Amino acid sequence: MGDPTPARRPGDRSPWNWLLLIPIVLPLITTFFNAESPDLLGFPRFYWQQLAYIVVGVCTTTLVYQLTKRRGEG
């Protein structure tokens, strides 16, 4: 049989991957939640802020993907 460990591509550790910490750490900063205002379109801050975190996560993931994908593969 073959080697049970998967082959690792050289260069998988791009420094751009550190940007993926932004959508992980940003929602953990509790001082952002320490207010009731401002409201946005009638939604309290907590709810629209959670939606903003989703947008930040999607944009960050897309950016890192575009910066780290290899040209000519797959």
N, C-alpha and C positions, 0 to 999 in steps of 0.2 A: 504494500500500500504506500501511499504518499506521505509526505511530512504533514502532521496534523496542525502545525502552526501556519497561519495564513502568510502569504508572501507580502512583505511591506514595500510599498513604493518608496523610492528615495525622494526626499523633499516634501513629505507630508506635513512637516512642521513649518508652516508659514507664519511669519510674524503678524500677518493680517488676521489670523485666528484669534488674537487677543481682543479684537473688537467685539467678539461674541460675548465678552463679559459685560458689556454695556447693558443689554436687555436683561441680564440676570441680576446685576447689582442695583440698577436704577430703581426697580420696584421695592427693593429691600431698605432703601433709605427712608426711614419713618418720618423725618421732618417734612417730607413732601405731603404727608397725609394729615398734618397737624393744623388744618384749617377747614372751615365749612364753606367759605366763599373762595373764588367766584363761581357762580353758576354759569353754565354754558347751555343755551337753548332750554333752560328749565331743568337741566340735569345737575345734581350736586357734583361737587368737585371730585369726589371719590370715583364716581361712575365714569365720567368722561376722561379722567386720568388713567383709569384702567384701559380704556379703549386706545388712548394715546400710547400706552406702553406696548400694546399689540402692534401698532403702526411702527414704533421704533424698532421692535424686534424683527418685523418683516423686512424693513428697510436695511437694518444692519446685516441680517442674514443674506439678503440679496447682494448687498455690496461686497461682503466677504466672499460669496460664491463667485461673483464676477471677477474679483481680484485674484482668486486662487485657482480658477479652472484652467486646465491645460488645453492649449490650442491643438486641434487635430485629433483629440481623443473622442471616442465614442459617439 
